Each structure stands twice: as structure tokens, then as C-alpha cells.
Amino acid sequence: MFLGHYGVAFAAKRFAPRTSLGSWGLWAMVILLAVFYAMSLVSPPPPNEHVLAIMTLGLWLFIPWGWWVDRHRESYGFTPSTA
């Protein structure tokens, strides 16, 4: 979790939002992930494997959400090499 702070700071500083959705979407995702992390520290374990499987599959929703946020942000100060 400690290294995640550097990733969020890098993404927020290096990639500028194209629209307000890029800014709000990034911070909403970061806050929700932080809430899930905090809840995992204080909540009891899942009651059975079925609940664990459903919650794990639910976490896959963050993949398209991250893609969507990335589509509303643009990089600046970075030029890819054409080697």
C-alpha cells in the first residue's frame, strides 16, 4: 500500500485530465480502492468460498474503470522513443 501512494502521485502529476471525468474518475477510483483496503483490515473474513468468489469477480470491474479513466486523461512531458 505504501508504494501505491507513489503510483497515484505519479499518475496525478504526469497525466492531465482531458475532461472533468478524467479528474473525478481517477480520484473516485483511488478513494474507493482505499476504502476497500481499509475495510479489509477491520472486517472479518468471508463466511464461505462462494462469497469470496463473488467479491473477487467484482474486483474485476476496476479493470474497465481504469481503462475508462485513462481514456479521459492525456500524458504530457513524455515522448515515446521510436527505436
Secondary structure by P-SEA (a helix, b strand, c coil): ccaaaaaaaaaacccccccaaaaaaaaaaaaaaaaaaaaaacccccccaaaaaaaaaaaaaaaaaaaaaaaacccccbbbbcc
